[in-house]
Amino acid sequence: MTQDIENTIVRGSENLFADLGYADAETHLLKAGLVNRIQEVINEQKMTQTVAAKRMGLSQPDVSRLLKGHFRDISVERLMRLLTRLGCEIDIVIREQGKKTSRRNTIHLGMDVNVTA
């Protein structure tokens, strides 16, 4: 005896964490993007996890856990700090929703913090 199983495909949103019902879906998506960039920088610079850990001020097991997606307890601010320790600069652009104008407020985070309006 076999059962027919009907598959249904449902288009999700652009935020997997919202689709899965996470309470802090937007924050989780932001953190995932930052961790993804950390992974890209490590790969681009051909660093081992041990070297990356030293540059970020973490242990190698902590880097391993981070890159495996265990970042729930790590703040967005700390992830940005880790990126700057890897040599990245972070720009935060603030503008009205739906508008792409040349007038914007930019917050630049590197080794120094610069705010321009």
Sequence and secondary structure as in RCSB ss.txt:
>XXXX:A:sequence
MTQDIENTIVRGSENLFADLGYADAETHLLKAGLVNRIQEVINEQKMTQTVAAKRMGLSQPDVSRLLKGHFRDIS
VERLMRLLTRLGCEIDIVIREQGKKTSRRNTIHLGMDVNVTA
>XXXX:A:secstr
             S HHHHTT TTHHHHHHHHHHHHHHHHHHHHTT  HHHHHHHHT  HHHHHHHHTT  TTS 
HHHHHHHHHHTT  EEEEE  TT   S  EEEEESSSEEEE 
